[in-house]
Amino acid sequence: MRDVVKHNLAALLLAITVSAPVFGETFDLLADGASNWQPFDESRWQFVNGELHGSSAKLDGDKTDPAASAFLVSNETYSGDYIVSLDLTFERGRYLGMYLDFGQDTQTGIWMASGHALAADAPDNEVERGYIKTVENGFWVVRATGELVIEAGRRTRLGFSRVGDTYNLWNDGKLLAVYRREGDYPAGPLQLRLTNSSVRIHKLQVRTGRRKK
């Protein structure tokens, strides 16, 4: 019974988040290819037939090794309430992170990720954990986490959102983690980060009521 109540509560919270009327406008960040993004390493990111393909230079490196990560930064900054949704398939690894309201100069903001940087020999059935972390002047703190399983080669949907002071992370309709922080971080451009992973992103959209360049 407890599991049923927990599932219903998660479904209700997700429905409230997704259907909130503040999400009035949709921006397709794949529609115009590279023009929506700041200059990037074309050996790490490519737009192919309407999809975005990304890969870190290393697929089994130490997570602090710059070659183990690949970053992509949006040209635009979204403020107010918004939701970022991605349909994707991991070909190698299972790690994709999203920076929300994050300042490069101060290294402060919100970080959400689909999982940790798994070792190359990690079993396929290893249980992943999704994370919401705060970053304060480069110091990282885990604020909320939830279990998920991502299978290589299987299409998956990830969602990252901000509603008021609340940040949400979910996967395939399942709400994984919720973190509430009073007071706003300064709005910053959306940023993607792969770590020890190769991925095909089929769909990448932002639904929001406000956009600031």
C-alpha positions in Angstrom: 0.0 0.0 0.0 2.8 2.4 0.9 4.4 1.8 -2.6 1.1 2.6 -4.3 0.7 5.8 -2.3 4.3 6.8 -3.1 3.8 6.1 -6.8 0.6 8.1 -6.9 2.2 11.0 -5.1 5.1 11.0 -7.6 2.7 10.9 -10.6 0.7 13.8 -9.1 3.8 15.9 -8.6 5.0 15.1 -12.1 1.6 16.0 -13.6 1.6 19.3 -11.8 5.1 20.1 -13.0 4.5 19.2 -16.6 1.0 20.8 -17.0 1.8 24.0 -15.2 0.4 26.9 -17.3 3.6 28.9 -17.0 5.1 26.6 -19.7 3.5 28.4 -22.5 6.1 28.5 -25.3 8.2 25.6 -26.7 11.7 26.1 -28.1 13.3 23.2 -30.2 17.0 23.4 -29.6 17.8 20.9 -32.4 15.7 22.7 -35.1 18.4 25.0 -36.3 21.4 22.9 -35.6 24.6 24.6 -34.4 23.1 28.1 -34.5 21.4 27.5 -31.1 24.7 26.8 -29.4 28.0 28.5 -28.6 31.0 27.4 -30.6 31.8 23.8 -29.7 34.3 21.0 -30.5 32.9 19.4 -33.7 34.9 16.2 -32.9 32.8 15.8 -29.8 29.4 17.1 -31.0 27.7 16.8 -34.4 24.2 17.5 -35.8 23.2 14.6 -38.0 19.8 14.3 -39.7 18.0 16.4 -37.1 19.7 14.7 -34.2 22.6 15.7 -31.9 25.4 13.2 -31.5 27.9 13.6 -28.7 30.8 11.7 -27.2 33.5 12.4 -24.7 37.1 12.0 -26.0 37.6 9.2 -23.4 35.0 6.7 -22.5 36.8 5.2 -19.5 38.7 8.1 -18.1 38.9 9.6 -14.6 35.9 11.9 -14.1 38.3 14.8 -13.4 40.1 14.3 -16.7 39.0 17.0 -19.1 39.1 14.5 -22.0 36.5 12.4 -20.2 33.9 15.2 -20.5 32.3 17.0 -23.4 30.4 20.3 -22.8 27.8 22.0 -25.0 26.5 25.5 -24.0 23.3 27.1 -25.3 23.3 30.6 -26.8 20.2 31.5 -24.7 19.4 31.8 -21.1 16.0 30.8 -19.8 14.5 32.4 -16.7 11.4 31.9 -14.6 9.7 28.5 -14.7 10.9 26.1 -17.4 11.3 22.4 -18.3 14.0 20.8 -20.4 13.1 17.5 -22.0 15.4 15.1 -23.9 14.7 11.9 -25.8 18.0 10.1 -26.2 19.9 6.8 -26.6 23.1 6.1 -24.9 25.5 4.1 -27.0 28.3 4.0 -24.5 28.1 5.0 -20.8 25.1 6.3 -19.1 26.0 9.8 -17.9 24.5 13.1 -19.0 24.4 16.2 -16.9 22.5 19.5 -17.2 23.5 22.8 -15.7 20.5 25.0 -14.8 20.9 28.6 -13.5 24.6 28.2 -13.5 27.2 30.9 -13.7 30.5 30.1 -15.4 32.3 33.0 -13.7 31.2 32.1 -10.2 30.9 28.3 -10.7 27.6 28.5 -8.8 24.2 27.1 -9.6 22.2 23.9 -10.1 23.5 20.6 -11.6 21.4 17.6 -12.4 22.6 14.3 -13.8 21.3 11.0 -15.1 23.9 9.1 -13.1 27.5 9.0 -12.0 30.4 8.3 -14.3 30.4 4.5 -14.4 33.6 2.5 -14.8 34.0 0.8 -18.1 33.6 -2.6 -16.5 30.4 -1.7 -14.7 27.7 -4.4 -15.1 24.7 -3.6 -17.3 22.3 -4.2 -14.5 24.0 -1.7 -12.1 21.4 0.6 -10.6 22.1 4.2 -11.5 21.2 7.2 -9.3 20.0 10.5 -10.7 21.2 13.5 -8.8 20.4 17.1 -8.1 23.4 19.0 -6.7 24.1 22.6 -5.8 27.4 24.1 -6.8 28.7 27.0 -4.7 31.9 28.6 -5.9 33.0 25.2 -7.3 32.0 23.2 -4.2 29.5 20.4 -5.0 26.8 19.2 -2.6 24.3 16.4 -3.3 20.9 17.7 -2.4 18.5 15.0 -3.7 18.9 11.6 -5.4 16.8 8.8 -6.8 17.2 5.4 -8.4 17.0 4.7 -12.1 18.1 2.2 -14.6 19.4 3.3 -18.1 20.1 0.6 -20.6 22.6 1.2 -23.4 20.8 1.2 -26.8 17.4 1.9 -25.4 15.6 5.2 -26.0 15.1 7.1 -22.8 13.5 10.4 -21.8 15.1 12.7 -19.3 13.5 15.8 -17.8 15.0 18.7 -15.8 12.9 21.6 -14.6 12.6 24.6 -12.3 9.2 25.7 -11.0 9.4 28.5 -8.5 12.1 27.5 -6.0 11.8 23.8 -6.8 14.0 21.8 -9.1 12.8 18.4 -10.4 14.5 15.5 -12.2 12.7 12.6 -13.8 13.2 9.7 -16.2 10.5 8.1 -18.5 7.7 9.6 -16.5 9.1 8.7 -13.1 9.9 11.6 -10.8 13.3 10.8 -9.3 14.4 13.8 -7.2 13.0 17.1 -5.9 15.0 19.9 -4.3 13.7 23.2 -3.1 16.0 26.2 -2.7 14.7 29.5 -1.4 16.0 32.5 -3.4 17.1 32.5 -7.0 20.4 31.6 -8.5 21.2 34.1 -11.3 19.9 32.7 -14.6 22.6 31.2 -16.8 22.7 29.4 -20.2 21.7 25.8 -20.4 24.7 23.5 -20.5 25.0 19.8 -21.3 27.9 17.7 -20.1 28.7 14.1 -21.1 31.2 12.1 -19.0 32.6 8.8 -20.3 29.6 8.5 -22.6 28.5 8.5 -26.2 24.9 9.5 -26.9 22.4 10.3 -29.7 19.9 13.0 -28.7 16.7 12.7 -30.8 14.7 15.5 -29.2 15.7 18.5 -27.1 13.1 21.1 -26.1 12.6 23.8 -23.6 9.1 24.8 -22.5 9.0 28.2 -20.7 7.1 31.4 -20.3 10.2 33.6 -20.5 13.4 33.7 -22.4 16.3 36.1 -22.1 19.3 36.3 -24.4 
